[in-house]
Amino acid sequence: MFGWFKKKKPIEDIQVNEEKSVEAVETSRNVEEIQTETLPIVAPNEPNSIVENIQESTISEEAKKGLFEGLKRSSARIGDGITSIFTKAKLDEDALEELEELLILSDMGVETARKITAEMARRRFEKSANPEAIRAELAEIIAQMLAPYETSKDPWTGNTRPQVIMFVGVNGSGKTTTIGKIAQNLVDNGHNIMLAAADTFRAAASEQLLVWGKRANVPVIAKESGADAAGLAFEALQKAKAEDKDILLIDTAGRLQNKVELMAELEKIIRVIKKQDESAPHETWLVLDATVGQNAISQAEAFIKSGGVTGIIMSKLDGTAKGGILLALTEKYKLPIYFIGVGEKVTDLQPFNAHEFAKALVNI
């Protein structure tokens, strides 16, 4: 299922099977370990060919099932709404207006909802308004909108080692849990990694990352609460290089209420790690919580304005009917979506697949 995590270029001198222990950098007080624009114009399709025209997915059946389960709240809102809206024989202006309202209520945003509705009108106005055909057409339109933001880029390998990936996002977005799940999947696929708990503002964040490190059997660099986050990141990269790690995942603080201080801290982390590797961080991923709906737009803006964000991870899609927020985000910021979180299990963090997401979102 997680072939995307697989190590593409194994390096001979890495001892993948070497037993590793979880460790923290020693400080005066050790942290104790304890037991989360315009749509492309395409030719309209006949009703019975729409689903087949959606690109075939490469994800497993287990992943598809998890995706459908995770998006069932969002798909219920959209699917039930379509059933209640499209009761006439042909698609008319009234039905299109109601569809636009439904899409806005699903947190797709006004502009995105208008574009989808306009494309639906172009394809199907005065044609059959069968709900199943409408859902299939809607899935294809959504998939076409999201396809440019699906990425096949391998973020785990590059010209330098380790590859440094920094995670940003507000407290409560699921950032630390997401890092833990990625770490487990990377280890399961043969990568030699290290974690850095640079959210030193919250002791709970370091403790949580230590737990994930213990589960995945990887080292975690952590310090006491209040320690200098940039200094910790610098030490973590130094240690990762010395131990010839493939990947370093860095957790960071997310106290958006102190936005100026937070952004200054993130910029400092970037400056100090560049002293060791000018190309680092090689990726900066913004983790957003789907349950906050349109508030994710303003959260994203704060981090994106500071520069350096290279992709988005959308967490907690299983806990909301606001799955449409992913379309609003890509419409506004044009950033790739690397992963989506659709449940609590490690395997519920899935590489983003635009076509499967679109089909799950409208329940087909």
C-alpha positions in Angstrom: 0.0 0.0 0.0 2.7 2.5 0.9 4.9 1.9 -2.1 5.3 5.7 -2.3 7.4 5.5 0.9 9.8 2.8 -0.5 13.4 3.6 -0.6 14.2 4.1 -4.3 18.0 4.2 -4.1 19.4 2.0 -1.4 22.9 2.9 -0.2 25.1 -0.1 0.5 26.8 1.2 3.6 23.5 1.8 5.6 22.8 -0.9 8.1 19.0 -1.0 7.7 18.6 -3.8 10.1 20.8 -2.4 12.8 19.0 -2.2 16.1 18.5 1.5 17.1 17.5 3.0 20.4 15.5 6.0 21.1 17.6 8.8 22.5 17.4 12.4 23.6 20.2 15.0 23.7 21.3 15.4 27.3 20.5 18.7 28.9 20.5 20.0 32.4 17.1 18.3 32.8 16.3 15.3 30.7 12.9 14.9 29.1 11.2 11.8 30.4 9.6 9.4 28.0 6.0 8.6 28.5 3.5 5.8 27.5 -1.2 12.3 17.1 -8.9 29.4 -11.6 -10.1 28.1 -14.6 -11.2 24.5 -15.1 -9.6 22.7 -18.0 -12.1 22.4 -20.8 -12.8 18.8 -21.7 -15.3 17.2 -24.0 -18.5 16.2 -22.2 -19.0 12.5 -21.6 -22.0 10.3 -22.1 -23.5 9.3 -18.7 -22.5 5.7 -18.9 -18.8 6.5 -19.6 -18.0 9.1 -17.0 -16.8 6.9 -14.2 -14.5 4.9 -16.5 -12.9 8.1 -17.8 -11.7 8.9 -14.3 -8.0 7.9 -14.3 -7.3 4.5 -12.8 -5.7 4.7 -9.4 -2.6 2.9 -8.3 -3.6 2.7 -4.6 -4.6 -0.6 -3.1 -8.1 -1.8 -2.4 -7.4 -1.5 1.4 -6.4 2.1 0.8 -9.5 2.8 -1.2 -11.7 1.4 1.5 -9.9 3.5 4.1 -10.4 6.6 2.0 -14.1 6.0 1.5 -14.6 5.3 5.2 -12.6 8.4 6.1 -14.5 10.7 3.8 -18.0 9.3 4.6 -19.1 12.4 6.4 -18.2 14.6 3.5 -19.6 12.2 0.9 -22.8 11.8 2.8 -23.4 15.6 2.7 -22.6 15.9 -1.0 -24.2 12.6 -2.0 -27.5 13.1 -0.1 -27.6 16.7 -1.3 -27.3 15.7 -4.9 -30.1 13.1 -4.5 -32.4 15.7 -3.0 -31.5 18.4 -5.6 -31.7 16.5 -8.8 -35.3 15.4 -8.9 -36.2 16.7 -12.4 -35.6 14.9 -15.7 -33.2 17.6 -17.0 -30.5 19.8 -15.4 -31.9 23.4 -15.1 -30.8 26.7 -13.6 -32.6 26.0 -10.3 -30.7 22.7 -9.8 -27.4 24.4 -10.7 -28.0 27.1 -8.1 -28.7 24.5 -5.4 -25.6 22.6 -6.4 -23.5 25.7 -6.0 -24.9 26.2 -2.5 -24.2 22.6 -1.6 -20.6 22.8 -2.7 -20.1 26.0 -0.7 -21.6 24.3 2.4 -19.0 21.6 1.8 -16.3 24.2 2.3 -15.1 24.2 -1.3 -15.2 28.0 -1.3 -17.3 30.4 -3.4 -15.0 30.7 -6.4 -14.4 26.9 -6.6 -18.1 26.2 -6.3 -18.8 28.6 -9.1 -16.2 27.0 -11.4 -17.5 23.5 -10.8 -21.1 24.6 -11.3 -20.2 26.4 -14.6 -18.4 23.4 -15.9 -21.4 21.2 -14.9 -23.7 23.5 -16.8 -21.4 23.4 -19.9 -21.4 19.6 -19.9 -24.9 18.7 -18.8 -27.3 21.7 -19.1 -30.7 20.5 -20.4 -29.4 16.9 -20.3 -30.3 14.1 -17.9 -30.2 15.1 -14.3 -30.0 11.5 -13.0 -28.3 11.8 -9.6 -25.8 9.0 -10.3 -24.7 10.6 -13.6 -24.4 13.9 -11.8 -22.2 12.4 -9.0 -20.0 10.8 -11.6 -19.7 14.0 -13.6 -18.9 15.9 -10.4 -16.2 13.4 -9.5 -14.6 13.9 -12.8 -14.6 17.7 -12.6 -13.2 17.6 -9.1 -10.5 15.1 -10.1 -9.5 17.4 -13.0 -9.2 20.4 -10.7 -7.1 18.5 -8.1 -4.9 16.5 -10.5 -2.3 19.2 -10.9 -1.7 19.1 -7.1 -1.1 15.4 -6.9 2.6 14.7 -6.9 4.7 11.7 -7.8 7.9 13.5 -6.6 10.0 11.3 -4.4 10.8 13.6 -1.4 13.0 11.0 0.4 16.1 11.1 -1.8 18.2 13.9 -3.2 21.7 15.1 -3.8 22.5 15.5 -0.1 22.0 13.4 3.0 20.1 13.5 5.1 17.0 14.9 3.3 15.6 17.4 5.8 11.9 17.8 5.9 10.4 20.4 8.2 6.8 20.3 9.4 4.9 23.5 10.2 1.3 24.1 11.3 -0.8 25.3 14.3 -1.0 23.4 17.5 -3.8 20.8 17.3 -3.5 20.3 13.6 -2.2 16.8 14.0 1.4 17.7 13.0 3.3 15.6 15.5 1.0 12.6 14.9 1.5 13.0 11.2 5.3 13.0 11.6 5.0 9.8 13.7 2.9 8.0 11.0 5.3 9.1 8.3 8.3 7.9 10.4 6.7 4.5 10.9 6.0 4.1 7.1 9.5 5.2 6.2 11.1 2.7 8.6 8.8 -0.1 7.4 10.1 0.7 3.9 13.8 0.5 4.7 14.8 4.1 5.4 17.3 5.1 8.1 15.8 8.2 9.8 15.9 10.5 12.7 13.3 12.8 14.3 13.9 16.2 15.9 11.4 17.6 18.5 11.9 21.3 17.8 8.6 22.2 19.3 10.2 23.1 22.6 7.4 25.4 23.6 5.2 22.5 24.5 6.6 19.6 26.6 3.7 17.4 25.4 4.9 17.7 21.8 8.4 16.4 22.6 6.9 13.6 24.7 4.5 12.6 21.9 7.3 12.5 19.4 9.4 10.4 21.8 6.6 7.9 22.0 6.3 7.7 18.2 10.1 7.3 18.0 10.0 4.5 20.4 7.2 2.8 18.4 9.2 3.1 15.1 12.5 2.3 16.9 14.2 5.5 15.6 16.3 8.1 17.5 14.6 11.3 18.6 16.5 14.4 19.4 14.7 16.3 22.2 15.5 18.9 24.9 13.8 20.3 27.9 10.8 22.6 27.5 11.8 26.2 26.6 15.1 25.2 25.0 16.3 27.0 21.9 14.4 25.3 18.9 17.0 26.4 16.3 19.8 25.1 18.4 18.1 21.7 18.7 17.5 21.5 14.9 21.1 22.4 14.3 22.3 19.6 16.7 19.8 17.1 15.2 21.1 17.8 11.6 24.7 17.5 12.9 23.9 14.2 14.5 21.9 12.9 11.5 24.9 13.6 9.2 27.4 12.0 11.6 25.2 8.9 11.7 24.6 8.9 8.0 20.8 9.0 8.2 18.7 9.1 5.0 16.1 11.5 6.4 15.6 14.0 9.2 12.0 14.9 10.1 11.8 18.1 12.2 8.7 19.0 14.2 8.2 22.7 15.0 6.1 24.9 17.2 2.6 26.1 16.2 1.4 28.8 18.6 -0.2 31.0 16.0 -1.5 33.4 18.6 2.1 34.6 18.9 2.4 34.8 15.1 5.4 37.2 14.9 7.5 35.3 17.4 6.5 32.0 15.8 7.5 33.1 12.3 10.7 34.5 13.6 11.5 31.2 15.3 10.8 29.2 12.1 13.0 31.6 10.1 15.8 31.1 12.6 15.6 27.3 12.4 15.9 27.6 8.6 18.9 29.9 8.9 20.9 27.7 11.3 20.3 24.5 9.4 21.4 26.2 6.2 24.8 26.7 7.9 25.3 23.0 7.6 23.4 22.4 4.3 22.6 25.4 2.1 19.8 23.4 0.4 18.0 22.4 3.6 15.3 22.1 4.5 14.6 20.2 1.3 10.9 20.2 2.0 8.6 22.2 4.3 5.2 20.7 4.7 2.3 22.5 6.2 -0.1 20.3 8.2 -3.7 21.5 8.3 -6.7 20.3 10.2 -9.7 19.6 7.9 -12.2 20.0 10.8 -11.6 23.7 11.0 -13.0 24.2 7.4 -12.4 27.6 5.9 -10.3 28.6 8.9 -7.6 26.4 7.3 -7.3 29.1 4.6 -6.2 31.8 7.1 -4.0 29.4 8.9 -2.2 28.5 5.7 -1.8 32.1 4.7 0.2 32.8 7.9 2.7 30.1 7.2 2.9 30.5 3.4 3.5 34.2 3.7 6.7 33.5 5.7 7.9 31.6 2.7 9.3 28.1 2.1 6.2 25.9 2.3 6.5 23.3 -0.5 3.4 21.2 0.1 0.3 20.5 2.2 -0.8 17.6 4.4 -4.5 17.6 5.2 -5.2 15.7 8.5 -8.5 14.6 10.2 -10.6 14.4 7.1 -12.4 11.5 8.8 -13.7 13.9 11.5 -15.6 16.3 9.3 -18.1 16.9 6.5 -15.8 19.7 5.2 -13.7 17.6 2.9 -14.2 20.2 0.2 -11.7 22.5 1.9 -8.9 20.7 -0.1 -10.3 22.3 -3.3 -10.5 25.7 -1.7 -6.8 25.4 -0.6 -5.5 24.3 -3.9 -7.5 27.0 -5.7 -5.9 29.7 -3.6 -2.4 28.5 -2.9 -1.5 26.2 -5.8 0.6 23.9 -3.6 0.9 20.1 -4.0 -0.9 17.9 -1.6 1.4 15.2 -0.3 -0.8 13.3 2.2 -4.3 13.1 3.6 -5.2 11.7 6.9 -8.5 9.7 7.0 -8.3 7.8 10.3 -6.3 6.9 13.4 -4.2 4.1 12.0 -0.7 4.5 10.6 -2.0 3.3 7.2 -4.8 5.9 7.3 -2.2 8.5 6.3 -2.3 8.2 2.5 -0.4 9.7 -0.3 -2.8 12.0 -2.1 -4.6 10.6 -5.1 -6.8 13.2 -6.9 -9.1 10.7 -8.7 -9.7 8.4 -5.8 -10.3 11.4 -3.5 -12.8 12.8 -5.9 -14.7 9.6 -6.2 -14.7 9.1 -2.4 -15.8 12.7 -1.9 -19.0 12.2 -3.9 -19.5 8.6 -2.8 -19.1 6.7 -6.1 
